[in-house]
């Protein structure tokens, strides 16, 4: 069994900072009581939030799902729709409650 330190296995990316930026990040991190890495991640998360599903996106996905040519295609599209919702950072998922009957739910339900 291997014991990983926090952050091990996470995607890593090296960055070259312009002159003086490292010091500004360090000051901000100290002010906010976190590491430089946590400060950088918080700043990036604020400026690059995950995409969210909107009503238009959901409507398009529902139409895509129900316009399937046959049952086998519809089952394949259901998995694809849920993968798209996941990629959009949406809490919504679609599940089939009976053949051809779909329910929009959240991940918790």
Gaussian input, Z-matrix of N, CA and C with variables (Angstrom, degrees):
# hf/3-21g

backbone

0 1
 N
 C     1     B1
 C     2     B2     1     A1
 N     3     B3     2     A2     1     D1
 C     4     B4     3     A3     2     D2
 C     5     B5     4     A4     3     D3
 N     6     B6     5     A5     4     D4
 C     7     B7     6     A6     5     D5
 C     8     B8     7     A7     6     D6
 N     9     B9     8     A8     7     D7
 C    10    B10     9     A9     8     D8
 C    11    B11    10    A10     9     D9
 N    12    B12    11    A11    10    D10
 C    13    B13    12    A12    11    D11
 C    14    B14    13    A13    12    D12
 N    15    B15    14    A14    13    D13
 C    16    B16    15    A15    14    D14
 C    17    B17    16    A16    15    D15
 N    18    B18    17    A17    16    D16
 C    19    B19    18    A18    17    D17
 C    20    B20    19    A19    18    D18
 N    21    B21    20    A20    19    D19
 C    22    B22    21    A21    20    D20
 C    23    B23    22    A22    21    D21
 N    24    B24    23    A23    22    D22
 C    25    B25    24    A24    23    D23
 C    26    B26    25    A25    24    D24
 N    27    B27    26    A26    25    D25
 C    28    B28    27    A27    26    D26
 C    29    B29    28    A28    27    D27
 N    30    B30    29    A29    28    D28
 C    31    B31    30    A30    29    D29
 C    32    B32    31    A31    30    D30
 N    33    B33    32    A32    31    D31
 C    34    B34    33    A33    32    D32
 C    35    B35    34    A34    33    D33
 N    36    B36    35    A35    34    D34
 C    37    B37    36    A36    35    D35
 C    38    B38    37    A37    36    D36
 N    39    B39    38    A38    37    D37
 C    40    B40    39    A39    38    D38
 C    41    B41    40    A40    39    D39
 N    42    B42    41    A41    40    D40
 C    43    B43    42    A42    41    D41
 C    44    B44    43    A43    42    D42
 N    45    B45    44    A44    43    D43
 C    46    B46    45    A45    44    D44
 C    47    B47    46    A46    45    D45
 N    48    B48    47    A47    46    D46
 C    49    B49    48    A48    47    D47
 C    50    B50    49    A49    48    D48
 N    51    B51    50    A50    49    D49
 C    52    B52    51    A51    50    D50
 C    53    B53    52    A52    51    D51
 N    54    B54    53    A53    52    D52
 C    55    B55    54    A54    53    D53
 C    56    B56    55    A55    54    D54
 N    57    B57    56    A56    55    D55
 C    58    B58    57    A57    56    D56
 C    59    B59    58    A58    57    D57
 N    60    B60    59    A59    58    D58
 C    61    B61    60    A60    59    D59
 C    62    B62    61    A61    60    D60
 N    63    B63    62    A62    61    D61
 C    64    B64    63    A63    62    D62
 C    65    B65    64    A64    63    D63
 N    66    B66    65    A65    64    D64
 C    67    B67    66    A66    65    D65
 C    68    B68    67    A67    66    D66
 N    69    B69    68    A68    67    D67
 C    70    B70    69    A69    68    D68
 C    71    B71    70    A70    69    D69
 N    72    B72    71    A71    70    D70
 C    73    B73    72    A72    71    D71
 C    74    B74    73    A73    72    D72
 N    75    B75    74    A74    73    D73
 C    76    B76    75    A75    74    D74
 C    77    B77    76    A76    75    D75
 N    78    B78    77    A77    76    D76
 C    79    B79    78    A78    77    D77
 C    80    B80    79    A79    78    D78
 N    81    B81    80    A80    79    D79
 C    82    B82    81    A81    80    D80
 C    83    B83    82    A82    81    D81
 N    84    B84    83    A83    82    D82
 C    85    B85    84    A84    83    D83
 C    86    B86    85    A85    84    D84
 N    87    B87    86    A86    85    D85
 C    88    B88    87    A87    86    D86
 C    89    B89    88    A88    87    D87
 N    90    B90    89    A89    88    D88
 C    91    B91    90    A90    89    D89
 C    92    B92    91    A91    90    D90
 N    93    B93    92    A92    91    D91
 C    94    B94    93    A93    92    D92
 C    95    B95    94    A94    93    D93
 N    96    B96    95    A95    94    D94
 C    97    B97    96    A96    95    D95
 C    98    B98    97    A97    96    D96
 N    99    B99    98    A98    97    D97
 C   100   B100    99    A99    98    D98
 C   101   B101   100   A100    99    D99
 N   102   B102   101   A101   100   D100
 C   103   B103   102   A102   101   D101
 C   104   B104   103   A103   102   D102
 N   105   B105   104   A104   103   D103
 C   106   B106   105   A105   104   D104
 C   107   B107   106   A106   105   D105
 N   108   B108   107   A107   106   D106
 C   109   B109   108   A108   107   D107
 C   110   B110   109   A109   108   D108
 N   111   B111   110   A110   109   D109
 C   112   B112   111   A111   110   D110
 C   113   B113   112   A112   111   D111
 N   114   B114   113   A113   112   D112
 C   115   B115   114   A114   113   D113
 C   116   B116   115   A115   114   D114
 N   117   B117   116   A116   115   D115
 C   118   B118   117   A117   116   D116
 C   119   B119   118   A118   117   D117
 N   120   B120   119   A119   118   D118
 C   121   B121   120   A120   119   D119
 C   122   B122   121   A121   120   D120
 N   123   B123   122   A122   121   D121
 C   124   B124   123   A123   122   D122
 C   125   B125   124   A124   123   D123
 N   126   B126   125   A125   124   D124
 C   127   B127   126   A126   125   D125
 C   128   B128   127   A127   126   D126
 N   129   B129   128   A128   127   D127
 C   130   B130   129   A129   128   D128
 C   131   B131   130   A130   129   D129
 N   132   B132   131   A131   130   D130
 C   133   B133   132   A132   131   D131
 C   134   B134   133   A133   132   D132
 N   135   B135   134   A134   133   D133
 C   136   B136   135   A135   134   D134
 C   137   B137   136   A136   135   D135
 N   138   B138   137   A137   136   D136
 C   139   B139   138   A138   137   D137
 C   140   B140   139   A139   138   D138
 N   141   B141   140   A140   139   D139
 C   142   B142   141   A141   140   D140
 C   143   B143   142   A142   141   D141
 N   144   B144   143   A143   142   D142
 C   145   B145   144   A144   143   D143
 C   146   B146   145   A145   144   D144
 N   147   B147   146   A146   145   D145
 C   148   B148   147   A147   146   D146
 C   149   B149   148   A148   147   D147
 N   150   B150   149   A149   148   D148
 C   151   B151   150   A150   149   D149
 C   152   B152   151   A151   150   D150
 N   153   B153   152   A152   151   D151
 C   154   B154   153   A153   152   D152
 C   155   B155   154   A154   153   D153
 N   156   B156   155   A155   154   D154
 C   157   B157   156   A156   155   D155
 C   158   B158   157   A157   156   D156
 N   159   B159   158   A158   157   D157
 C   160   B160   159   A159   158   D158
 C   161   B161   160   A160   159   D159
 N   162   B162   161   A161   160   D160
 C   163   B163   162   A162   161   D161
 C   164   B164   163   A163   162   D162
 N   165   B165   164   A164   163   D163
 C   166   B166   165   A165   164   D164
 C   167   B167   166   A166   165   D165
 N   168   B168   167   A167   166   D166
 C   169   B169   168   A168   167   D167
 C   170   B170   169   A169   168   D168
 N   171   B171   170   A170   169   D169
 C   172   B172   171   A171   170   D170
 C   173   B173   172   A172   171   D171
 N   174   B174   173   A173   172   D172
 C   175   B175   174   A174   173   D173
 C   176   B176   175   A175   174   D174
 N   177   B177   176   A176   175   D175
 C   178   B178   177   A177   176   D176
 C   179   B179   178   A178   177   D177
 N   180   B180   179   A179   178   D178
 C   181   B181   180   A180   179   D179
 C   182   B182   181   A181   180   D180
 N   183   B183   182   A182   181   D181
 C   184   B184   183   A183   182   D182
 C   185   B185   184   A184   183   D183
 N   186   B186   185   A185   184   D184
 C   187   B187   186   A186   185   D185
 C   188   B188   187   A187   186   D186
 N   189   B189   188   A188   187   D187
 C   190   B190   189   A189   188   D188
 C   191   B191   190   A190   189   D189
 N   192   B192   191   A191   190   D190
 C   193   B193   192   A192   191   D191
 C   194   B194   193   A193   192   D192
 N   195   B195   194   A194   193   D193
 C   196   B196   195   A195   194   D194
 C   197   B197   196   A196   195   D195
 N   198   B198   197   A197   196   D196
 C   199   B199   198   A198   197   D197
 C   200   B200   199   A199   198   D198
 N   201   B201   200   A200   199   D199
 C   202   B202   201   A201   200   D200
 C   203   B203   202   A202   201   D201
 N   204   B204   203   A203   202   D202
 C   205   B205   204   A204   203   D203
 C   206   B206   205   A205   204   D204
 N   207   B207   206   A206   205   D205
 C   208   B208   207   A207   206   D206
 C   209   B209   208   A208   207   D207
 N   210   B210   209   A209   208   D208
 C   211   B211   210   A210   209   D209
 C   212   B212   211   A211   210   D210
 N   213   B213   212   A212   211   D211
 C   214   B214   213   A213   212   D212
 C   215   B215   214   A214   213   D213
 N   216   B216   215   A215   214   D214
 C   217   B217   216   A216   215   D215
 C   218   B218   217   A217   216   D216
 N   219   B219   218   A218   217   D217
 C   220   B220   219   A219   218   D218
 C   221   B221   220   A220   219   D219
 N   222   B222   221   A221   220   D220
 C   223   B223   222   A222   221   D221
 C   224   B224   223   A223   222   D222
 N   225   B225   224   A224   223   D223
 C   226   B226   225   A225   224   D224
 C   227   B227   226   A226   225   D225
 N   228   B228   227   A227   226   D226
 C   229   B229   228   A228   227   D227
 C   230   B230   229   A229   228   D228
 N   231   B231   230   A230   229   D229
 C   232   B232   231   A231   230   D230
 C   233   B233   232   A232   231   D231
 N   234   B234   233   A233   232   D232
 C   235   B235   234   A234   233   D233
 C   236   B236   235   A235   234   D234
 N   237   B237   236   A236   235   D235
 C   238   B238   237   A237   236   D236
 C   239   B239   238   A238   237   D237
 N   240   B240   239   A239   238   D238
 C   241   B241   240   A240   239   D239
 C   242   B242   241   A241   240   D240
 N   243   B243   242   A242   241   D241
 C   244   B244   243   A243   242   D242
 C   245   B245   244   A244   243   D243
 N   246   B246   245   A245   244   D244
 C   247   B247   246   A246   245   D245
 C   248   B248   247   A247   246   D246
 N   249   B249   248   A248   247   D247
 C   250   B250   249   A249   248   D248
 C   251   B251   250   A250   249   D249
 N   252   B252   251   A251   250   D250
 C   253   B253   252   A252   251   D251
 C   254   B254   253   A253   252   D252
 N   255   B255   254   A254   253   D253
 C   256   B256   255   A255   254   D254
 C   257   B257   256   A256   255   D255
 N   258   B258   257   A257   256   D256
 C   259   B259   258   A258   257   D257
 C   260   B260   259   A259   258   D258
 N   261   B261   260   A260   259   D259
 C   262   B262   261   A261   260   D260
 C   263   B263   262   A262   261   D261
 N   264   B264   263   A263   262   D262
 C   265   B265   264   A264   263   D263
 C   266   B266   265   A265   264   D264
 N   267   B267   266   A266   265   D265
 C   268   B268   267   A267   266   D266
 C   269   B269   268   A268   267   D267
 N   270   B270   269   A269   268   D268
 C   271   B271   270   A270   269   D269
 C   272   B272   271   A271   270   D270
 N   273   B273   272   A272   271   D271
 C   274   B274   273   A273   272   D272
 C   275   B275   274   A274   273   D273
 N   276   B276   275   A275   274   D274
 C   277   B277   276   A276   275   D275
 C   278   B278   277   A277   276   D276
 N   279   B279   278   A278   277   D277
 C   280   B280   279   A279   278   D278
 C   281   B281   280   A280   279   D279
 N   282   B282   281   A281   280   D280
 C   283   B283   282   A282   281   D281
 C   284   B284   283   A283   282   D282
 N   285   B285   284   A284   283   D283
 C   286   B286   285   A285   284   D284
 C   287   B287   286   A286   285   D285
 N   288   B288   287   A287   286   D286
 C   289   B289   288   A288   287   D287
 C   290   B290   289   A289   288   D288
 N   291   B291   290   A290   289   D289
 C   292   B292   291   A291   290   D290
 C   293   B293   292   A292   291   D291
 N   294   B294   293   A293   292   D292
 C   295   B295   294   A294   293   D293
 C   296   B296   295   A295   294   D294
 N   297   B297   296   A296   295   D295
 C   298   B298   297   A297   296   D296
 C   299   B299   298   A298   297   D297
 N   300   B300   299   A299   298   D298
 C   301   B301   300   A300   299   D299
 C   302   B302   301   A301   300   D300
 N   303   B303   302   A302   301   D301
 C   304   B304   303   A303   302   D302
 C   305   B305   304   A304   303   D303
 N   306   B306   305   A305   304   D304
 C   307   B307   306   A306   305   D305
 C   308   B308   307   A307   306   D306
 N   309   B309   308   A308   307   D307
 C   310   B310   309   A309   308   D308
 C   311   B311   310   A310   309   D309
 N   312   B312   311   A311   310   D310
 C   313   B313   312   A312   311   D311
 C   314   B314   313   A313   312   D312
 N   315   B315   314   A314   313   D313
 C   316   B316   315   A315   314   D314
 C   317   B317   316   A316   315   D315
 N   318   B318   317   A317   316   D316
 C   319   B319   318   A318   317   D317
 C   320   B320   319   A319   318   D318
 N   321   B321   320   A320   319   D319
 C   322   B322   321   A321   320   D320
 C   323   B323   322   A322   321   D321
 N   324   B324   323   A323   322   D322
 C   325   B325   324   A324   323   D323
 C   326   B326   325   A325   324   D324

   B1=1.4459
   B2=1.5270
   B3=1.3260
   B4=1.4603
   B5=1.5223
   B6=1.3093
   B7=1.4555
   B8=1.5178
   B9=1.3331
   B10=1.4611
   B11=1.5178
   B12=1.3020
   B13=1.4676
   B14=1.5157
   B15=1.3392
   B16=1.4710
   B17=1.5276
   B18=1.3049
   B19=1.4564
   B20=1.5215
   B21=1.3408
   B22=1.4584
   B23=1.5188
   B24=1.3032
   B25=1.4499
   B26=1.5174
   B27=1.3337
   B28=1.4680
   B29=1.5211
   B30=1.3146
   B31=1.4586
   B32=1.5320
   B33=1.3182
   B34=1.4675
   B35=1.5251
   B36=1.3402
   B37=1.4588
   B38=1.5213
   B39=1.3155
   B40=1.4684
   B41=1.5222
   B42=1.3285
   B43=1.4605
   B44=1.5196
   B45=1.3313
   B46=1.4704
   B47=1.5191
   B48=1.3354
   B49=1.4582
   B50=1.5157
   B51=1.3210
   B52=1.4591
   B53=1.5348
   B54=1.2876
   B55=1.4677
   B56=1.5316
   B57=1.3179
   B58=1.4540
   B59=1.5316
   B60=1.3239
   B61=1.4610
   B62=1.5296
   B63=1.3143
   B64=1.4659
   B65=1.5268
   B66=1.3165
   B67=1.4568
   B68=1.5347
   B69=1.3411
   B70=1.4670
   B71=1.5234
   B72=1.3175
   B73=1.4715
   B74=1.5233
   B75=1.3294
   B76=1.4647
   B77=1.5318
   B78=1.3208
   B79=1.4702
   B80=1.5294
   B81=1.3206
   B82=1.4696
   B83=1.5298
   B84=1.3306
   B85=1.4675
   B86=1.5247
   B87=1.3246
   B88=1.4662
   B89=1.5339
   B90=1.3313
   B91=1.4588
   B92=1.5289
   B93=1.3390
   B94=1.4681
   B95=1.5292
   B96=1.3327
   B97=1.4623
   B98=1.5168
   B99=1.3191
   B100=1.4664
   B101=1.5090
   B102=1.3179
   B103=1.4638
   B104=1.5299
   B105=1.3191
   B106=1.4693
   B107=1.5281
   B108=1.3207
   B109=1.4568
   B110=1.5271
   B111=1.3391
   B112=1.4670
   B113=1.5227
   B114=1.3374
   B115=1.4696
   B116=1.5319
   B117=1.3092
   B118=1.4716
   B119=1.5277
   B120=1.3399
   B121=1.4639
   B122=1.5335
   B123=1.3417
   B124=1.4716
   B125=1.5249
   B126=1.3276
   B127=1.4645
   B128=1.5244
   B129=1.3209
   B130=1.4677
   B131=1.5294
   B132=1.3354
   B133=1.4676
   B134=1.5213
   B135=1.3334
   B136=1.4631
   B137=1.5303
   B138=1.3141
   B139=1.4635
   B140=1.5199
   B141=1.3280
   B142=1.4647
   B143=1.5252
   B144=1.3411
   B145=1.4733
   B146=1.5253
   B147=1.3356
   B148=1.4632
   B149=1.5237
   B150=1.3205
   B151=1.4623
   B152=1.5248
   B153=1.3124
   B154=1.4618
   B155=1.5222
   B156=1.3135
   B157=1.4619
   B158=1.5248
   B159=1.3043
   B160=1.4528
   B161=1.5255
   B162=1.3175
   B163=1.4599
   B164=1.5240
   B165=1.3292
   B166=1.4655
   B167=1.5175
   B168=1.3225
   B169=1.4654
   B170=1.5208
   B171=1.3329
   B172=1.4678
   B173=1.5248
   B174=1.3232
   B175=1.4589
   B176=1.5288
   B177=1.3201
   B178=1.4556
   B179=1.5248
   B180=1.3249
   B181=1.4676
   B182=1.5272
   B183=1.3339
   B184=1.4689
   B185=1.5224
   B186=1.3215
   B187=1.4726
   B188=1.5310
   B189=1.3174
   B190=1.4642
   B191=1.5311
   B192=1.3167
   B193=1.4598
   B194=1.5255
   B195=1.3187
   B196=1.4690
   B197=1.5280
   B198=1.3364
   B199=1.4690
   B200=1.5306
   B201=1.3132
   B202=1.4680
   B203=1.5227
   B204=1.3094
   B205=1.4598
   B206=1.5299
   B207=1.3209
   B208=1.4590
   B209=1.5324
   B210=1.2930
   B211=1.4670
   B212=1.5277
   B213=1.3082
   B214=1.4671
   B215=1.5268
   B216=1.3256
   B217=1.4630
   B218=1.5338
   B219=1.3274
   B220=1.4611
   B221=1.5361
   B222=1.3126
   B223=1.4666
   B224=1.5294
   B225=1.3183
   B226=1.4676
   B227=1.5127
   B228=1.3267
   B229=1.4626
   B230=1.5308
   B231=1.3274
   B232=1.4588
   B233=1.5318
   B234=1.3176
   B235=1.4701
   B236=1.5277
   B237=1.3256
   B238=1.4636
   B239=1.5308
   B240=1.3340
   B241=1.4633
   B242=1.5253
   B243=1.3268
   B244=1.4655
   B245=1.5188
   B246=1.3180
   B247=1.4722
   B248=1.5311
   B249=1.3269
   B250=1.4752
   B251=1.5263
   B252=1.3281
   B253=1.4629
   B254=1.5324
   B255=1.3085
   B256=1.4599
   B257=1.5255
   B258=1.3249
   B259=1.4702
   B260=1.5328
   B261=1.3362
   B262=1.4648
   B263=1.5278
   B264=1.3203
   B265=1.4571
   B266=1.5223
   B267=1.3021
   B268=1.4607
   B269=1.5292
   B270=1.3317
   B271=1.4582
   B272=1.5339
   B273=1.3241
   B274=1.4565
   B275=1.5195
   B276=1.3233
   B277=1.4545
   B278=1.5232
   B279=1.3147
   B280=1.4516
   B281=1.5113
   B282=1.3222
   B283=1.4531
   B284=1.5141
   B285=1.2983
   B286=1.4552
   B287=1.5250
   B288=1.3185
   B289=1.4623
   B290=1.5262
   B291=1.3160
   B292=1.4626
   B293=1.5267
   B294=1.3187
   B295=1.4641
   B296=1.5333
   B297=1.3281
   B298=1.4554
   B299=1.5209
   B300=1.3333
   B301=1.4661
   B302=1.5231
   B303=1.3416
   B304=1.4575
   B305=1.5168
   B306=1.2994
   B307=1.4502
   B308=1.5167
   B309=1.3339
   B310=1.4614
   B311=1.5181
   B312=1.3104
   B313=1.4544
   B314=1.5138
   B315=1.2980
   B316=1.4597
   B317=1.5159
   B318=1.3129
   B319=1.4581
   B320=1.5142
   B321=1.3339
   B322=1.4572
   B323=1.5236
   B324=1.3375
   B325=1.4675
   B326=1.4927
   A1=108.68
   A2=116.48
   A3=119.59
   A4=109.46
   A5=116.01
   A6=121.43
   A7=107.44
   A8=115.33
   A9=120.84
   A10=110.16
   A11=115.63
   A12=121.15
   A13=108.48
   A14=117.90
   A15=119.19
   A16=110.69
   A17=115.74
   A18=120.43
   A19=113.94
   A20=117.30
   A21=118.23
   A22=108.47
   A23=115.88
   A24=121.06
   A25=112.51
   A26=117.43
   A27=121.08
   A28=109.20
   A29=115.90
   A30=121.31
   A31=108.69
   A32=117.13
   A33=121.64
   A34=109.94
   A35=115.43
   A36=121.19
   A37=107.80
   A38=117.10
   A39=120.90
   A40=109.74
   A41=115.50
   A42=121.11
   A43=109.30
   A44=116.60
   A45=121.55
   A46=106.85
   A47=116.02
   A48=120.96
   A49=110.50
   A50=116.87
   A51=119.48
   A52=108.95
   A53=115.54
   A54=120.77
   A55=111.06
   A56=116.39
   A57=122.87
   A58=115.12
   A59=118.01
   A60=119.68
   A61=111.81
   A62=117.46
   A63=119.80
   A64=109.97
   A65=116.97
   A66=121.06
   A67=111.23
   A68=117.11
   A69=120.05
   A70=111.15
   A71=116.10
   A72=120.11
   A73=109.90
   A74=117.05
   A75=121.52
   A76=110.26
   A77=117.94
   A78=121.49
   A79=111.21
   A80=116.52
   A81=120.58
   A82=110.30
   A83=116.81
   A84=120.88
   A85=110.56
   A86=117.10
   A87=121.16
   A88=110.74
   A89=116.68
   A90=122.04
   A91=111.58
   A92=115.74
   A93=121.05
   A94=113.02
   A95=116.60
   A96=120.59
   A97=114.25
   A98=116.31
   A99=119.54
   A100=110.74
   A101=115.45
   A102=120.45
   A103=109.65
   A104=115.35
   A105=118.95
   A106=110.08
   A107=116.50
   A108=119.89
   A109=110.38
   A110=116.80
   A111=120.42
   A112=111.20
   A113=116.69
   A114=120.78
   A115=110.71
   A116=116.44
   A117=121.07
   A118=110.06
   A119=117.00
   A120=120.81
   A121=110.41
   A122=117.52
   A123=120.54
   A124=111.03
   A125=116.30
   A126=120.36
   A127=111.13
   A128=116.69
   A129=120.00
   A130=110.96
   A131=117.17
   A132=120.66
   A133=111.03
   A134=116.73
   A135=120.74
   A136=111.15
   A137=116.93
   A138=121.13
   A139=113.91
   A140=117.41
   A141=121.97
   A142=110.05
   A143=117.76
   A144=119.43
   A145=110.02
   A146=116.72
   A147=118.37
   A148=110.14
   A149=117.25
   A150=119.22
   A151=110.20
   A152=116.07
   A153=121.23
   A154=109.38
   A155=114.24
   A156=119.14
   A157=108.63
   A158=116.42
   A159=119.58
   A160=108.50
   A161=116.52
   A162=120.63
   A163=111.08
   A164=117.32
   A165=120.52
   A166=111.71
   A167=116.40
   A168=120.24
   A169=110.43
   A170=116.50
   A171=119.82
   A172=111.21
   A173=116.49
   A174=120.40
   A175=110.72
   A176=116.46
   A177=120.15
   A178=112.64
   A179=116.62
   A180=120.36
   A181=111.45
   A182=116.10
   A183=119.43
   A184=110.18
   A185=116.20
   A186=119.96
   A187=110.24
   A188=116.75
   A189=121.69
   A190=110.34
   A191=116.57
   A192=121.36
   A193=111.44
   A194=117.17
   A195=118.99
   A196=113.47
   A197=116.75
   A198=118.39
   A199=112.37
   A200=117.06
   A201=121.36
   A202=110.22
   A203=115.56
   A204=120.88
   A205=112.33
   A206=117.65
   A207=120.36
   A208=110.06
   A209=115.67
   A210=122.48
   A211=111.95
   A212=117.95
   A213=121.25
   A214=110.79
   A215=116.43
   A216=120.41
   A217=110.15
   A218=116.32
   A219=120.49
   A220=111.22
   A221=117.31
   A222=121.26
   A223=110.38
   A224=117.21
   A225=121.16
   A226=111.76
   A227=116.55
   A228=120.37
   A229=112.12
   A230=117.47
   A231=120.27
   A232=110.03
   A233=116.86
   A234=120.54
   A235=110.45
   A236=116.77
   A237=121.31
   A238=111.64
   A239=116.64
   A240=121.23
   A241=109.88
   A242=117.45
   A243=120.06
   A244=111.74
   A245=117.64
   A246=120.41
   A247=110.16
   A248=117.22
   A249=120.48
   A250=111.18
   A251=116.58
   A252=120.19
   A253=110.30
   A254=116.45
   A255=121.04
   A256=110.59
   A257=116.75
   A258=121.16
   A259=111.72
   A260=117.09
   A261=121.23
   A262=111.77
   A263=116.55
   A264=119.61
   A265=112.02
   A266=116.67
   A267=120.98
   A268=110.75
   A269=117.17
   A270=119.59
   A271=111.40
   A272=117.64
   A273=121.56
   A274=111.81
   A275=114.23
   A276=122.37
   A277=106.73
   A278=116.38
   A279=121.10
   A280=107.77
   A281=115.34
   A282=118.84
   A283=108.99
   A284=114.23
   A285=120.28
   A286=108.09
   A287=116.84
   A288=120.71
   A289=112.15
   A290=116.46
   A291=124.76
   A292=105.10
   A293=119.15
   A294=119.60
   A295=112.05
   A296=115.32
   A297=121.24
   A298=115.07
   A299=117.84
   A300=121.83
   A301=107.83
   A302=115.65
   A303=120.45
   A304=111.07
   A305=115.38
   A306=123.18
   A307=108.41
   A308=116.04
   A309=120.56
   A310=105.96
   A311=115.73
   A312=121.29
   A313=109.92
   A314=116.69
   A315=120.20
   A316=108.55
   A317=116.38
   A318=121.23
   A319=111.29
   A320=117.94
   A321=121.72
   A322=112.41
   A323=117.58
   A324=119.34
   A325=112.04
   D1=129.79
   D2=178.14
   D3=-100.51
   D4=143.90
   D5=178.54
   D6=-107.00
   D7=118.79
   D8=-178.95
   D9=-94.70
   D10=139.86
   D11=171.30
   D12=-76.30
   D13=157.58
   D14=176.81
   D15=-54.13
   D16=134.32
   D17=178.72
   D18=92.51
   D19=-19.79
   D20=178.81
   D21=-67.26
   D22=139.37
   D23=-177.32
   D24=87.53
   D25=-9.41
   D26=177.88
   D27=-80.58
   D28=156.93
   D29=177.57
   D30=-64.57
   D31=129.09
   D32=-178.83
   D33=-114.04
   D34=148.60
   D35=-179.18
   D36=-149.16
   D37=125.01
   D38=178.39
   D39=-85.09
   D40=140.00
   D41=-178.35
   D42=-129.33
   D43=137.37
   D44=173.06
   D45=-99.38
   D46=118.25
   D47=-178.83
   D48=-86.41
   D49=143.28
   D50=171.23
   D51=-65.54
   D52=160.07
   D53=-177.95
   D54=-53.49
   D55=130.92
   D56=176.35
   D57=88.59
   D58=-16.72
   D59=-176.55
   D60=-70.00
   D61=-39.36
   D62=179.91
   D63=-57.47
   D64=-42.21
   D65=-179.66
   D66=-66.04
   D67=-39.08
   D68=178.12
   D69=-65.43
   D70=-39.34
   D71=177.95
   D72=-65.77
   D73=-42.69
   D74=179.22
   D75=-60.62
   D76=-44.16
   D77=178.14
   D78=-61.36
   D79=-44.90
   D80=179.51
   D81=-64.12
   D82=-41.97
   D83=179.20
   D84=-61.88
   D85=-44.94
   D86=178.41
   D87=-61.66
   D88=-43.67
   D89=179.34
   D90=-60.67
   D91=-36.93
   D92=-177.10
   D93=-93.71
   D94=1.66
   D95=176.69
   D96=66.56
   D97=39.36
   D98=178.30
   D99=-141.50
   D100=169.57
   D101=179.40
   D102=-71.87
   D103=165.41
   D104=176.42
   D105=-61.42
   D106=-41.20
   D107=179.58
   D108=-60.08
   D109=-47.23
   D110=179.48
   D111=-62.18
   D112=-37.14
   D113=178.31
   D114=-64.55
   D115=-44.11
   D116=179.47
   D117=-63.79
   D118=-45.21
   D119=-179.54
   D120=-63.58
   D121=-42.57
   D122=178.90
   D123=-61.72
   D124=-41.98
   D125=179.41
   D126=-65.60
   D127=-44.25
   D128=178.59
   D129=-64.34
   D130=-42.05
   D131=-179.95
   D132=-62.59
   D133=-36.24
   D134=178.66
   D135=-66.90
   D136=-39.54
   D137=-176.90
   D138=-88.68
   D139=-19.11
   D140=-179.71
   D141=-130.49
   D142=66.30
   D143=-179.84
   D144=-67.44
   D145=157.64
   D146=177.74
   D147=-64.61
   D148=146.68
   D149=178.42
   D150=-62.78
   D151=145.30
   D152=-179.66
   D153=-113.31
   D154=146.88
   D155=175.76
   D156=-76.92
   D157=136.76
   D158=173.83
   D159=-112.73
   D160=175.03
   D161=-176.80
   D162=-59.36
   D163=-39.82
   D164=178.80
   D165=-62.00
   D166=-40.33
   D167=178.21
   D168=-64.34
   D169=-45.16
   D170=179.35
   D171=-62.94
   D172=-42.40
   D173=179.20
   D174=-59.68
   D175=-44.55
   D176=179.06
   D177=-63.78
   D178=-40.21
   D179=179.03
   D180=-67.44
   D181=-39.29
   D182=177.87
   D183=-63.94
   D184=-45.35
   D185=178.78
   D186=-60.37
   D187=-44.19
   D188=178.38
   D189=-57.70
   D190=-42.85
   D191=-177.95
   D192=-67.15
   D193=-49.32
   D194=-173.76
   D195=-78.60
   D196=-12.49
   D197=179.05
   D198=-90.10
   D199=14.64
   D200=178.50
   D201=-60.73
   D202=146.84
   D203=-177.60
   D204=-72.86
   D205=-32.97
   D206=-179.00
   D207=-151.64
   D208=175.69
   D209=-175.30
   D210=-60.89
   D211=-44.39
   D212=-179.20
   D213=-61.52
   D214=-42.31
   D215=178.27
   D216=-65.45
   D217=-39.30
   D218=-179.79
   D219=-62.81
   D220=-40.92
   D221=178.22
   D222=-64.48
   D223=-41.83
   D224=176.50
   D225=-64.08
   D226=-40.83
   D227=-179.89
   D228=-68.44
   D229=-31.28
   D230=177.84
   D231=-60.18
   D232=-45.50
   D233=177.71
   D234=-63.38
   D235=-39.86
   D236=179.52
   D237=-65.83
   D238=-41.92
   D239=178.82
   D240=-62.15
   D241=-44.58
   D242=179.31
   D243=-65.83
   D244=-34.90
   D245=176.09
   D246=-65.96
   D247=-39.43
   D248=177.71
   D249=-65.83
   D250=-42.45
   D251=177.61
   D252=-60.71
   D253=-42.13
   D254=178.25
   D255=-62.75
   D256=-43.79
   D257=-179.66
   D258=-64.54
   D259=-28.69
   D260=178.16
   D261=-80.67
   D262=-4.96
   D263=-177.45
   D264=76.68
   D265=19.00
   D266=-177.94
   D267=-78.40
   D268=141.52
   D269=174.41
   D270=-79.26
   D271=-7.52
   D272=-176.18
   D273=-83.68
   D274=147.60
   D275=172.63
   D276=-138.87
   D277=155.58
   D278=175.48
   D279=-111.31
   D280=136.64
   D281=174.67
   D282=-135.16
   D283=153.05
   D284=-179.38
   D285=-91.70
   D286=124.29
   D287=179.70
   D288=-96.15
   D289=-21.93
   D290=175.75
   D291=-158.46
   D292=161.56
   D293=-179.51
   D294=-52.35
   D295=117.26
   D296=178.74
   D297=81.09
   D298=3.13
   D299=179.83
   D300=-114.24
   D301=120.92
   D302=-173.87
   D303=-118.68
   D304=145.95
   D305=179.63
   D306=-121.91
   D307=132.75
   D308=172.77
   D309=-91.46
   D310=125.84
   D311=-177.25
   D312=-136.39
   D313=175.43
   D314=174.12
   D315=-100.69
   D316=165.22
   D317=-178.08
   D318=-59.04
   D319=-30.34
   D320=-175.63
   D321=-73.56
   D322=-23.79
   D323=-175.49
   D324=-98.54

